[in-house]
Amino acid sequence: EQLLSRQTFRMGQVLHLPEALSFYYAHAGYYINQFLVSVSMPLLVFAWLLVLLSDCEGTFDVFQNCQNGQLRAAEWMAEFLNACFSWLVLLFLLANTMPLFCELWLQDSLYAAAKKFVTSIFTLAPLMFIFQGKTIGYYIMNEFRNGGASYVATGRGLPTERRPFIGKAGNGQYEGLYLDYATIAHYDGVTLLAGTIMVVLAGGTSLSLASTAA
């Protein structure tokens, strides 16, 4: 709701460009970025599958303009993914971890910052961040489409409660964490898994399997 508020609009009018960019990075840009990250992987898998299925085949020579020596779709996608997700993945991880690392270094010590970084990696904290980003992206886009956010008065207790993964409520209906996040993350995860399986069946990993066998 804060992205659509009058305060945000007024600050965007008053702030100079450096301050406006800093404000956007810490508020609206962060939330919108979570949504873009959450939708990028399904789009990548869909584009990957589309390229593989549009590869040159002998039965479609009349419809396709295939040339001798042309790269196969799997080879082209392998070069594309290698260029995008090789060393750039490490740069992406460092860029997301560096603010916390520097803050812990300044407040405590270099050892504490390095220990926190290693601990977060071995406890699979990035997976939790992916789930968190998916949830944030879902709610921020739902607010843009439908609205409905409301102010909750202060003085309330902590909104923290322990809930089962799947359980029965007092009225006989089922409730739990799965139902809370099924439409947000679980369904999209199954869709992404199905798309990945279709990519493998379409020969998207044939080059890696051939190199491994050789």
Summary of the structure (lengths in Angstrom):
residues: 214
radius of gyration: 23.2
end to end distance: 55.9
largest distance: 72.6
contacts: 462
relative contact order: 0.11
helix: 71%
strand: 2%
